[in-house]
Each structure stands twice: as C-alpha cells, then as structure tokens.
C-alpha cells in the first residue's frame, strides 16, 4: 500500500510537526558526524519553501538518569541544523510548557522551530519510549499535520511517532522515510532478481529472524563476520578460538538444513593467535589450528562472493565481514564494498549500522543505491515485520 508523502500535503500556512532522526554521534558536546541532519534537510526545506511552519523534533541518546540530560542536550544539533539549512532555527529548551506552546502558536510561514530532546520525557516513567497517550496528544496539539521522517526509530512505537499520528488529521512520510520504504520495502515485497543478501556481524542470534526470512525470499545468502564461525562449527569444522555462539549451534544446523544450498559460507579466513591489529595469516576453513582466531574473510571467499554476485539485480548487505576497525582485518569489508560499487544495473542497499559506517568511512557511500539510516529498523523491515513508524503514516 502506497504511503502519503510530504509532497502530497498542502502545508501552506500549517504548523507541520516533523519527527526527524537527529540521534547523531557526539563527543563532549560536539557533533562528530552530521549525516543524519543532512539527510533530513530535503523534507524540512520542502515544508518551509511551500509556506509551512516547521516544528522539528528528535530524540538523542538514552535518558535513564538526571546526568543523561546534560550529556544528551540537543542544543548543538539545533545550531548545526541552522548552519546547514542557512535559516534561523528557533530553539525551545523544553519538551512541553507555555514557552513551547507560544513559540509554536507564533511561528510564521517559512520559519523553523525545534524543541529539546524528546527522550527528556523518559526521565519520568519513559513517557516518550513507552508511547504515553497523554504525551502524544500534547505534542500533536502543537501542530496541524504530522510528517514522520525518522526511519531509525520506525521499529518502535513512541509518543513522538505513533502517539502524535493517532491525534492529528493527516500524516505523511518525509522524503527520507519514503526512500527507505522504496528500497528496503521493495527488497522485501518485490525484489528484482537475482536477489542476493550479504550478512555479517558477530552474532547469529541478532539475525535469526532475518536469516530465516531471507532464506525464503533471496536467491542466495552470503555469510561473513564472526557469525560464520557458529555455522562452520555446526558443520563440524575446527574453528580454533574464533568467536562462536555455542548455544546456537543447533539453530545454525537447522538453518543450514532449511537453506537448501542457499547459504554460502566462507572458504577461507584471515587468522591470528590473538585479538590484536597485527598482520594475520590466510587459512582455509578446513585448516585451522586449535589456537587460531578468525578475524576476517579471506581472498578466496571474496572470489566466491564475486561469482555469486555476478549479474545480481538486488543486493542487501548488513554487517561487516571482519573486524574492519583494525586495518589488518578490513580487507573483507572493503572487498564487499568494492564488489557492490562495481555491480552494474543493480539496486545495492546497505542496511544501516556497522556496514553503513564502513561504506561511509571507506568512501563507497555514493556508489550505493541506498544506505539506510536505521540499523535495527532495517533488520526488522527486511525480516518482513510491520514497523509502527511506517504503519502510522496515512495510505494514499
């Protein structure tokens, strides 16, 4: 079912509540990566350029105790938004109250208002995260229509998405959320084939649902990262001291049985005797010594993956192939980035999280069709689950 998009709304003269994902990394009050702020600009610009009054809000970090308030103050984000959008951003250092209500009421066409971290409301009974009905109703009362552009929290029903949507007359997706629906939703509902999935990361347990869903939908599922060792051990191979979820060996076996040859596992790995960033040795997965620790996929595995990817039309990748933060164990992840960057006529989708960070830090971001802004949300979406933050948006 197609969703209503911000461009389907008549925003002129209306107070437009825009839930964005400004949950950016910060160190000592300084933003270290403003990608998420930049990603929301098209939606905010559309609203103000069409005579809307933009009321922008987001969560930042987690608020469990009083000390978290200062640490997760969203003021620097409002300042960065002002610099990027080249327009004044009125900032209210509160999540409710007369100052916020007056600022919303007095907002003029083309102006932007931003208020404090929505999770400040979690200090008193997790009102934001647990979708407190009174809070959702209150925030909805500040505006006329609601635009959700925060995919990173779309898998959670919160007061700032589902709660507001339940109390306004019209809701729509922002341009960023629209893109996520198009690419990831497309891979789930109607992928162009061959459809290949690449899964990495450390734990099979984090991705059980996704692996099961992809074995039904994808043509092949390529496995890398530390999770490969749980599968290899389940097959009876010696994995030395490599990371392994011993309590998931039966499950790995089950998945291998169900896969009917669709699961493609590494044939070699880069190993070391300890978890440190020194040059490793390439070994076949059949030749591990008892004290070998696998830290990346090897070159023959990359060749195997290249063969499987040849001619692919839809590729989804989630999770690095090795300990890519260590330069001696980044080759597998870099190799996968290169393989995807060089695919012709393919939809290449990176499902957020570490694989997105890898593609960005390694300089391959602009070679991909789409890099998701939500790791957890993209995994649940790929699994075929309904995401509350998308479901709450009006259908056309």
N, C-alpha and C positions, 0 to 999 in steps of 0.2 A: 504493500500500500504506500503510495507516494505521500510524502510529508509536505506540509506547508512550509515555505521558505520565507525568510525575512523580506525578500523582494516581492512576495505575494501580498504583503501587508500594506495598507495605506497608513504610513506613520506620521504624516504631516500633522503638526500640532499636538501629537500624542506623546505622553510620557511612556517611553519604551524601556521596560526592565530587561537588561541584558545580562544573563548569567554567563560569565566567561571563566576560563581556566587560567588564572594568573598564579598558579601554585608553582612559582619559579624557584630555582635553587638560589640561596642567599648565604653569604658569609659575612659575619659582623655587620649586618645591615646593608650590605652591598649585593646587588643582583649579579650573579656570575654568568647567567645565560638568559637572555630576554626573548628566546624563540617563541614562547607561548604568548607573550604580549603582542609580538609582531603578527602572530597567526590570527589574532582576534581583530586586528585593525580593519580589514575589509567590512566586517559586519557593523562595527561602530561607525565607520565612515559612511556606510550606506545610510544608516539611520539619520545622522546629523546632516548629511548632504541632501536628504529628502525632507528636511523640516521637522524631523523628530527631535524629541528631547531625551537624550540617552542617560539612563541610570544604570551604571555599570557596577558589578559586584562579583566577588570571588572568595574562595577560601584560600588559606595559605598555611601549610603545615598542619600539625595537630595541636589542639589545645586541651591539655589534661589538668594543668595546674596554673596558678596565678603567674608563675615565672614564664610560662609559654606566651603570655600576652605580648610582652616586650619583644621577645625573640621573633614572633610572627606578626608583628605590626606591618600592615600592608601599605603604609605611607610611602616608602621608597618606590613601590610599584606604581602608585598613582603619579608620582613625579616622573617616572620613566615613561608611562603612558603619555603624559603631557609632552615630553620631548619627542616621542615617536610620531604622535598624531599632529604635532605642531599647532595645538589649540589648547586653551586653558582647560584644566580639569579641576572642577570644584571638589574639594575633598572634605567629607564629614567624618570625624574621628569617633564614630559611634555606629552601632548596628540597629538602633531604634531611638525614638525620642523626638522632642519638639524641633531640635536643630535639623535633624534629618527630614522630618515631615515638611518643615518650612522650605528647606532647600529644594526638595522635590516639587513642592507646590509652586515655587517662584522660578523654576527652571524655564528658560526661553528656548524657542526653536533653534536647533543647531548647537545647543550647549550640552556639556557633558558633566555629569555628577558621578562621583564614585564614593562609596562608603566603606567602612572598616571591615576587615576580615570576617566573613560570615561565621566562621567557627569560633569567634569570640563567644557566640551563643552556646557553645558546648561546655563552657565552664560551669554552667548551672543546669545539669541534667541532660547534656548532649542534645539540646533542643534542635540544633541545625542537623546534625548527623542522623538523629532518630526521627526526623520529619515531624516535629511538633506542630499540630494543626493550627494552633493559635499564631505561631510564628510565621508559617507560610501565608496565612490570611493577612497578617500585618504587613509583611513585605509586599504582597500583592496589592494592598491598598495604596501603596506609594505610586503605582503606575496604572496605565490603561491596557497595555498589551505586554506579553512576555515573549522574549526570544531566548532560547537555550542554545548557547554556542560552546558549552563545556563538555566535550566528549570524555575527558579524563575522569569525570565523576558520573558519567551516564549510567554506569552499572550500579549506582547507589541511589536509593530513593531518599532525598533530603528535603528539608524545608525550602532550600533555595532553588530547587528544580521542580520536583513533583508537587511540593506544597504550594508553591506560587501558581503553577499551572492549573491546579484544581480550583483556584479562586479568581481567575481572570477570564474575560470573554473570548480572548483569542491568543493562541500560542503559535510560534513558528520556530523552525531551526535556523540558526545562523549559518553563514557560508562555510565555516569550518566543520560544523556538525553535518552539514549537507554532504561535504566531501567524504567524511568518514562513512556515512550511510551509502554513498555511491560506490566507494572502493571496497570497504570491508563487507558491507551488506551485499554487494554484488558478488564477492567471492563466496559468500555463504549461500545466497539464493540462486545465482545464475552465472557460475563461472564459465569463462571461455576456456575450452580445453585444448591441449593438456593442462591440467591444474596440478601444480607441484607445491607442496608445503615443506618448509625447512624449519625444524625445531631444534633449539639449543638450550643453553642454560644448565643449571646444576641439578634440578630435581625433576624426576618423572612425576612425583606426587603433585607438583604445581600444575602439571599439564595433562593429567589423566583424561579429563573431560574433553580437552581439545584434541588429544591424540585419537580418542575414540571417535569423535565427530569427524575428524579429517580422514580417518581410515574409511569412513563411509562416503565422504564427498570428494576427496582428492584422488588423483591417479597414482601419485607416489608421495610418501612422507619420508624426507631425508632427516636423519637424526645426527646431531653433533653435541658438543658441550659435555659436561660431566655426566649428564643423564645417559649417554651412550654406554657407560660402564655398567650401569644396572642391567641394561639389555644384554651386553656381552657376557656378564657373569651368569645371567639367567640361561644363556646358551651353553654354559659350561666352560667358558674361557677363563684363563688366569688373568686377572686384571691388576695383580700386584697390590700396591697401596692406593690405587686410584679411588677417588670418591665414589661411593656406592650406597644406595639405599637398600640395605639387606632385607628390610621388612617389605620391600616392594618387588622382590624377585618373582614371586608367584604371579603378581599382577603383570609384570613385564612379560612373563611367559605366556599368559593369557592373551596379551596384546599381540605378541608375535604369532600366536595361533590364528587369531582373528584376522591378521593383516593380509593373509593370502599373498605374500610376496610384495605387498605394497610398502612395507617398512624397509628402508635402505640404511644399513648401518655402516659406520666407518670400517675400512680395511687396514688402516694404519694410524698411528698416533705419535705425537712428539712426547717423549717421556723424560723424566728427571728423577733423581733419587730423593729430592726434597722440594717443597713448595717455595721455590725462590726463582728470581728472574736471571737465570744463567742459561747458556745455550744448552738445549736438550738434544736428545738422540731420537731419530725416527725409527720406529719399530713396527713390524706387522702386529696386528692384534692377536696373532697366534704365538707370538714370541716373547711375551712379557716375562721378565724375571720377577721373583717374589717381592723385590724391593723397588720395582718400577712404579712411578706415578705418572699417569697420562694427564697432560695439561693442554693439549690442543689436538685437532685432527691433523693427519699427515698429508703429504703431497699426492699420494695415490688416491686417497679419499676425495681430495679436491678434483682429481681427474674423473673419478667415478661420478661425483656430483655434477660435473660439467656435462657428462654424457646424459645423465638423467634430465638435466635442464634444457638440453638441446631441443629447440622447437616449442618450448613451453609458452603458453599464452597467458596464463595466470600463475603468479608465484607469490606466496605469502611466506614471510620469514619472521620468526620470533625467537630471540635468544642467541647469544654469541656461541661460536664454535669451540672456544677455549678461553683461557684466562687472558682476554685480549688487552687488559690493562698492563700486562707485562709484555714488553716488546718482543721477547723471545717466544711468546705464545700467542701472538696476534695474527700470524700468517693465515690461519684457517678462516678467521673472521674477515680479514682483508680480502682473502681469496673469494669468499662468498659475495662480498660487496662487489668485487670486480666482475664476477660471473653475472650477477644481476644487472650491473651497469651496462654490460655489453650485450644483453639479450635484445634481440630485435622484435619489434611489434608485440611486446608482452606487457601486461599490467603487473608491475612489480610493487608489492605492498609490504611495508615493514610495520610490524605490529607493536610499535612503541617500545618502552623500556630500554634495556641494555643494547638491543640490536639497533634501535633508533639512535642511541647515543654513539654507538660505534660508527654507523654510517655518517653521522654528522661530524664526529671528531676525525674520521679518516678522509673526509672530503668528498663523499659519494652521495650526499643528500640530494643534490639537484639532478642526479642521474636516475632517481627512483620515481615511479609514477606517484606514489603516495607514502608519506611517513606518518603513521598515526601518532596523535598527541596523547594517547592513553594506553599504557601497558596492560593493566588489569582489565580495563573496559574492552580493549581489542581482543584479548583472550576469550572473555566471556561472549563477545559478539561472534567470534569465529566458532565458538562452541555451539552457536545457534540459540543462545539464550536471549530472551527479551530483555532489553535494557530499559529500566524505568525512565531514564532521562530522554530516551527516544520515544518510548511509548506515550509519554505525556504530551508530546507535540501533536498538534492537530493534523489530521489527514486532510488531503485536498478533497 
